[in-house]
Amino acid sequence: MSAYSSVLTLDPVLPTQAATPTPRPRRRLWSALGRALLAWPFPLAVLLLWQLAATYEWVPSQILPSPATVAGTFADLWRSGELQDNTAISLWRVLWGFSAGATLGFVLGVAMGLSPLTKDYLYPTFKTFAQVPALGWLPLLMMLVGIDEALKIILIAKASLVPIALNTYKGLQNVPTTQIELARVYRFSRWQLLRHVVLPSAFPPIWNGVRYGLTHAWLALVGVELLASSEGLGFLIVYGRQLYQLDVVLAAVVVVGAIGWALDRVLAVIEKRLLRWRVEGF
């Protein structure tokens, strides 16, 4: 009889520990609702302070229009189609720039993470390149490619490339060696090791890089549209400032913030679905 089977037959049977009851769906719903409500007091307080400042004219209405005025301007921009047109242009630029930056960043991060020679060649230069913010390249790129769409897409791609490449590289470098050694014991091929061990283990930091990359891409978009654009949400902000229509400025700022938040939430939901295999506590 093997040692494993003797343990099964000789050891006393321990009473089965009662499983921890899983929260009921209604309890989980109320818990999620409670956490969501915690985010509302601060913005509501800011909105109330804004309304009081406008009502009692603590700040001149030409500088700080009331929330009702901003809401009315938002409705006017929506009815005219101006808001939808500029939003669509900005989203299109982010889509193309982020797609290019994410692709290049992932390829570069994988190359540096899997090849020590590539890392020795590229990493020092890449780190230096990463220290210059996207808008720091604006004057040079304006001379090279002008102020057309290529300028916006290149700057957005650069802004998203850096965090994605760095997180991909760090994620591949931090794969636990125990997992790699176990895969070698089972004689995994290089492709099997990459597919079944390395990439799944590195996926969480890679996805964090994607989220940071999209955030940086959205910020770079607004920045470049503020400085070198004749359409888009950033241009709408500049247009309102030039005409001293601060209600237009604030309406566009609210849209920029709402879209940025929505994009991050979408990626968070996708991450939660893709990482169901992760067990809390491990």
C-alpha positions in Angstrom: 0.0 0.0 0.0 1.3 3.4 -0.9 2.0 6.2 1.6 -0.7 8.3 0.0 -3.3 5.5 0.4 -2.3 4.7 3.9 -2.8 8.3 4.9 -6.3 8.1 3.5 -7.1 4.9 5.5 -5.4 5.5 8.8 -6.0 9.1 9.5 -9.2 10.0 11.3 -11.8 11.6 9.2 -12.1 15.3 10.2 -15.4 16.9 10.3 -16.1 18.8 7.1 -15.8 22.5 7.8 -18.9 24.4 6.9 -18.5 26.3 3.7 -18.7 30.0 4.0 -22.1 31.1 2.8 -21.9 33.1 -0.4 -23.7 36.5 -0.2 -27.2 36.5 -1.5 -27.7 38.3 -4.8 -29.9 40.9 -3.0 -27.2 41.5 -0.4 -24.6 41.9 -3.1 -26.8 44.4 -4.9 -27.3 46.5 -1.9 -23.6 46.4 -1.1 -22.7 47.5 -4.7 -25.4 50.3 -4.4 -23.9 51.5 -1.2 -20.4 51.7 -2.6 -21.8 53.6 -5.6 -23.6 56.1 -3.4 -20.4 56.9 -1.6 -19.1 58.6 -4.7 -22.0 61.2 -4.9 -21.6 63.5 -1.8 -18.5 65.3 -3.0 -19.6 66.2 -6.5 -23.0 67.2 -5.2 -21.4 69.4 -2.7 -19.3 71.0 -5.5 -22.4 71.5 -7.6 -24.2 73.1 -4.6 -21.2 75.4 -4.0 -21.2 76.3 -7.7 -24.9 77.2 -7.6 -24.5 79.3 -4.5 -21.5 81.2 -6.0 -23.6 81.9 -9.1 -26.8 82.8 -7.2 -25.1 85.2 -4.7 -22.6 86.5 -7.4 -19.6 85.6 -5.3 -17.9 85.3 -8.8 -19.1 87.4 -11.7 -21.4 85.5 -14.0 -19.2 86.3 -17.0 -16.4 84.2 -15.3 -18.5 81.5 -13.6 -21.9 80.9 -15.3 -24.5 79.1 -13.3 -25.1 75.3 -13.7 -28.5 76.1 -15.3 -26.8 78.3 -17.9 -24.2 75.6 -18.7 -27.0 73.0 -19.0 -28.9 75.2 -21.4 -25.7 75.8 -23.4 -25.2 72.0 -23.5 -28.7 71.5 -24.8 -28.2 74.2 -27.5 -24.9 72.6 -28.6 -26.7 69.2 -28.7 -29.6 70.5 -30.7 -27.4 72.2 -33.2 -25.3 69.0 -33.7 -22.1 70.9 -33.0 -21.4 68.9 -29.8 -21.9 65.5 -31.5 -19.7 66.5 -34.5 -16.8 67.7 -32.4 -17.1 64.7 -30.1 -17.1 62.2 -33.0 -14.0 63.9 -34.4 -12.2 63.6 -31.1 -13.2 60.0 -30.6 -12.0 59.1 -34.1 -8.6 60.7 -33.4 -8.3 58.7 -30.2 -9.3 55.5 -31.9 -6.6 55.7 -34.6 -3.9 57.1 -32.4 -4.5 54.7 -29.5 -4.7 51.7 -31.8 -1.3 52.6 -33.4 0.3 53.3 -30.0 -1.1 50.2 -28.3 0.1 48.0 -31.2 3.6 49.4 -31.3 3.8 49.5 -27.5 2.8 45.9 -27.1 5.3 44.7 -29.7 8.1 46.8 -28.2 7.3 45.6 -24.6 7.2 42.0 -25.7 10.5 42.4 -27.6 12.2 43.9 -24.5 10.6 41.5 -22.1 11.5 38.3 -23.9 14.9 39.3 -25.4 17.7 40.5 -23.1 19.7 41.6 -26.2 16.8 43.7 -27.4 16.3 45.2 -24.0 20.0 46.1 -23.7 19.8 47.9 -27.1 16.4 49.7 -26.7 15.5 50.1 -23.1 17.9 53.0 -22.2 16.9 55.0 -25.3 13.2 54.2 -24.8 13.4 55.4 -21.2 14.9 58.7 -22.3 12.3 59.0 -25.0 9.5 58.3 -22.5 10.6 61.2 -20.2 9.6 63.8 -22.8 5.8 64.4 -22.6 3.7 64.0 -25.7 3.1 67.8 -26.0 6.9 68.3 -25.8 7.2 67.0 -29.3 4.5 69.3 -30.7 6.8 72.1 -32.0 9.1 69.6 -33.9 6.2 67.6 -35.3 4.4 70.8 -36.4 7.5 71.6 -38.6 7.7 68.0 -39.9 4.1 67.0 -40.6 2.2 70.3 -40.2 -1.0 70.7 -38.2 -3.2 68.2 -40.0 -4.6 64.9 -38.6 -1.1 63.2 -38.7 0.1 65.5 -36.0 -2.8 64.6 -33.6 -2.5 60.9 -34.3 1.3 60.8 -33.8 1.1 62.6 -30.5 -1.8 60.4 -29.3 0.1 57.3 -30.3 3.2 58.4 -28.5 1.2 59.1 -25.3 -0.4 55.7 -25.3 2.7 53.8 -26.5 4.9 54.6 -23.4 2.7 53.1 -20.6 1.7 50.1 -22.6 5.3 49.2 -23.6 6.6 49.7 -20.0 3.8 47.7 -18.4 4.2 44.9 -21.0 7.9 44.8 -20.4 7.5 44.8 -16.5 4.7 42.2 -16.7 6.9 39.8 -18.7 9.9 40.4 -16.5 7.9 39.6 -13.3 6.5 36.3 -14.3 7.1 33.9 -11.3 10.1 31.7 -12.0 8.3 28.8 -10.3 5.7 28.8 -13.0 8.4 28.8 -15.7 10.3 25.9 -14.0 7.1 23.9 -13.7 6.3 24.4 -17.3 9.8 23.2 -18.2 9.3 20.1 -16.1 6.3 19.3 -18.3 8.5 19.9 -21.4 6.5 22.8 -22.7 7.7 24.1 -26.0 8.7 27.8 -26.3 5.3 28.6 -27.8 3.4 26.7 -25.1 5.4 28.4 -22.4 4.6 31.8 -23.9 0.9 31.1 -24.5 0.0 29.1 -21.3 2.4 30.6 -18.7 4.0 33.9 -19.6 1.2 35.8 -21.3 -1.5 34.8 -18.8 0.7 35.7 -15.8 1.7 39.0 -17.4 -1.8 39.9 -18.6 -2.9 42.0 -15.5 -0.1 44.5 -15.7 -0.4 44.6 -19.5 -4.1 45.5 -19.2 -3.2 48.1 -16.6 -0.9 49.6 -19.2 -3.8 49.6 -21.7 -5.9 51.5 -19.3 -3.2 54.0 -18.5 -2.4 54.3 -22.2 -6.0 55.2 -23.1 -6.1 57.8 -20.3 -2.9 59.3 -21.6 -4.2 59.2 -25.1 -7.4 61.1 -24.2 -5.4 63.7 -22.3 -2.9 64.2 -25.2 -5.9 64.5 -27.5 -7.4 67.4 -25.5 -4.0 69.1 -25.2 -3.2 69.0 -28.9 -6.7 70.1 -29.9 -6.3 73.1 -27.5 -3.1 74.1 -29.3 -3.4 73.0 -32.9 -6.8 72.1 -34.1 -9.9 73.7 -35.8 -12.3 71.0 -34.7 -12.9 68.6 -31.8 -13.7 69.0 -28.1 -10.4 70.8 -27.4 -11.1 73.3 -30.1 -14.6 73.8 -28.7 -13.0 74.8 -25.4 -10.6 77.3 -27.1 -13.5 78.7 -29.2 -15.6 79.4 -26.1 -12.6 81.1 -24.4 -11.9 83.3 -27.4 -15.5 84.5 -27.5 -15.5 84.7 -23.7 -18.4 82.2 -23.6 -17.4 80.4 -20.4 -20.7 78.4 -20.5 -19.4 76.8 -23.8 -16.1 76.1 -22.1 -17.6 74.4 -19.1 -20.0 72.4 -21.2 -17.2 71.0 -23.3 -15.1 70.4 -20.2 -17.9 68.3 -18.7 -18.2 66.3 -21.9 -14.4 65.7 -21.9 -14.5 64.5 -18.3 -17.5 62.3 -18.8 -16.1 60.6 -21.8 -12.7 60.0 -20.1 -14.5 58.4 -17.1 -16.7 56.3 -19.4 -13.7 55.0 -21.4 -12.0 53.9 -18.2 -15.1 52.2 -16.8 -15.5 50.3 -20.1 -12.0 49.0 -19.8 -12.5 48.1 -16.1 -15.6 46.0 -17.0 -13.7 44.3 -19.7 -10.8 43.6 -17.3 -13.2 42.1 -14.8 -14.6 39.7 -17.4 -11.3 38.8 -18.8 -9.7 38.1 -15.4 -12.4 35.8 -14.0 -9.7 33.2 -13.6 -8.0 35.2 -10.9 -9.0 34.1 -7.4 -9.1 36.8 -4.7 -6.3 36.3 -2.3 -3.8 34.7 -4.7 
